[in-house]
Every structure is written in C-alpha cells, then in structure tokens.
C-alpha cells in the first residue's frame, strides 16, 4: 500500500469533430499542458477525506458506503463501477484535488478529474495493468453510461491517450500524432453553459435529421456521402432540421480532410488552420452554438493575426482557441482578449497523458 500517490490528467481541446462523436462520427482532439491533480496521502482511517481546493469544499466518503444507481456524485459512482474491475478500497486517504484547467469552459475539466481519480484508485487498490484503453473505457462508462451524459467518447479517450488523437467513435480505432501545433491561445468566456441541455438538443436533432434522410434514401451514409447531392437530401427535411444535417456532413468532411493532413510526415499548420476556420463556420452558422461574446473573441483573434480560430466544447459559452506560430502575435492576441474582459486567457502547448507517481 502506497503512503502517497499523485495522479494527474490533462485538459483537452477538440480540434475537429465538435458535436460529431455522439453521432458515431470521428474526431480529432488534443491535450493541453493544463492539469487536474489528485494528491492522496494515507490516513490510517476507513474513509477518504477529500479537499476540493479550488472550490473550497470538503467531502468525506466512508469506505463501507453503498452507492446505488441513483447516486449523482461521480467520485462515488467511480467507486461503485470500479468494484466490477476488482478495485475495492480498503485503506483511507486524505485527498487534495487541485486544478489549473478552467472549470465549465469546454476544456473537459470533469473528464480529467474522473480519469485522475480512477487512476489513483486503480494504482492504490488494483493489480490490473493500467493502460490508456482501460482508463478510457472506465471513465466513459462512468461519465456517459452511468451518469446518462449526452456526450460521446472524445473527452475520455483523448485525455487517456494524451497527444493528438484521431478517434473513430464507432470502432474505437485510434491514431496518435505528435505534430507540433505551435501556440494554442485559449480564451475562456464569461458565460456559463448548460452543457448537458445543449448537447441533448443538438444530438437529438442531428440524429433525427440523419434518420429522416436515410428513411427516404436508404443507402445514404454520412461517412460515404460523396455520391449524394446534399440538396436532394435536404428536400426530405423541414427547415428546422436542415442546419443539423448540413453541420453533420460539413463537419465530418472537414474532419476527414484534417486527418489526411495529420497523416503526412510534416504537418502543414496553414492548411490545418484553414480547416479549423471551416469547422467553426459550421458550428457558428448551422448549429448556432456561438454567442455575441464568443463571436467578438473570435473576431479579435482573426484581426490580430491568428491562423485559425474556433469555439471548443458544447457551445453556448465556454472557450475559443486560436492557432499561432509567432510569439509576438500570440502575445498580442492574449493582450487584446484581456482587454475584452474575458474570464481567462492563456497560451497552451500540447499536453501529455495521465501520470501517476507514488511513494
């Protein structure tokens, strides 16, 4: 039994495929060098005493507690789920949770915490070999299947693997890339977002639009859509559903073209940036998930020399990213975003996967 365990997991940004993974369509996402850290020190008690430093909250979980299907706290849900993996805590720890990932900002702070938490638990109380695949599988089960989340697999699989990944959300096939993306300027808006409510609306309408097209054109396939005229598909949809269908096709095609660029030995950041801009246009004009503040932030980045800019996360608030290869331009964008009064802004670099150390 380890006396002290430190488990960290990074935040993530979606480069391509926002609002695609819950449709079974691929995504390209990466981690950033912002992390959540779970520091656990053995306390010789039969309980976890949890200090959530950033929220100024304290929680106590007794090791003999039973958590039923109605449990809402994901730390406790994780303990219930991990029992099915023969991971059963039998020693108490004092646990401090700290993060420099902005909360509720579209950077997957919740998924990072879940992965850091289960990585700590598996390290302390299991003999299983801890792999990215295992961390992704368990965290997806907790956050989406057990908690009835509306998202897909992007957050859990990206964070568990680290680096930049292409994920086929139907087969779970993963391709890992280690290209340098330059500076990633992250701007966090002041607007809180209803992640689950917005995701449910977008997901339901996108699925409905695709089903209606397939009902009328049985051999239609989003992944193989080159043989279909989009106008012939749109004829079967009312005006309310058309934007969701156009976004699904457009965002898939952008992601597919981005994959072709990532698969090349040397990444052309200018082509990737143009595709980032194309992706944002579908999110803004068809799904309409931006806000006046987000639009002003994006326009500020473009005006000051960003190569590519987009909203990240579910939308209705959250964050934006901008790509830059020039330190002077990056600093200028940060300065101008601060003048707008955004909640937070920083320059991120590519991150890494989950880490654990112990003594």
HELIX and SHEET records of a PDB file:
HELIX    1   1 UNK A   21  UNK A   23  5                                   3    
HELIX    2   2 UNK A   74  UNK A   83  1                                  10    
HELIX    3   3 UNK A  109  UNK A  125  1                                  17    
HELIX    4   4 UNK A  132  UNK A  140  1                                   9    
HELIX    5   5 UNK A  141  UNK A  146  3                                   6    
HELIX    6   6 UNK A  154  UNK A  161  1                                   8    
HELIX    7   7 UNK A  195  UNK A  216  1                                  22    
HELIX    8   8 UNK A  230  UNK A  234  1                                   5    
HELIX    9   9 UNK A  239  UNK A  262  1                                  24    
HELIX   10  10 UNK A  269  UNK A  285  1                                  17    
HELIX   11  11 UNK A  292  UNK A  303  1                                  12    
HELIX   12  12 UNK A  327  UNK A  339  1                                  13    
SHEET    1   A 6 UNK A  57  UNK A  62  0                                        
SHEET    2   A 6 UNK A  47  UNK A  52 -1                                        
SHEET    3   A 6 UNK A  93  UNK A  99  1                                        
SHEET    4   A 6 UNK A  27  UNK A  42 -1                                        
SHEET    5   A 6 UNK A   4  UNK A  16 -1                                        
SHEET    6   A 6 UNK A 355  UNK A 358 -1                                        
SHEET    1   B 6 UNK A  57  UNK A  62  0                                        
SHEET    2   B 6 UNK A  47  UNK A  52 -1                                        
SHEET    3   B 6 UNK A  93  UNK A  99  1                                        
SHEET    4   B 6 UNK A  27  UNK A  42 -1                                        
SHEET    5   B 6 UNK A 164  UNK A 167 -1                                        
SHEET    6   B 6 UNK A 174  UNK A 177 -1                                        
SHEET    1   C 4 UNK A 308  UNK A 312  0                                        
SHEET    2   C 4 UNK A 319  UNK A 324 -1                                        
SHEET    3   C 4 UNK A 183  UNK A 188 -1                                        
SHEET    4   C 4 UNK A 344  UNK A 348 -1                                        
END                                                                             
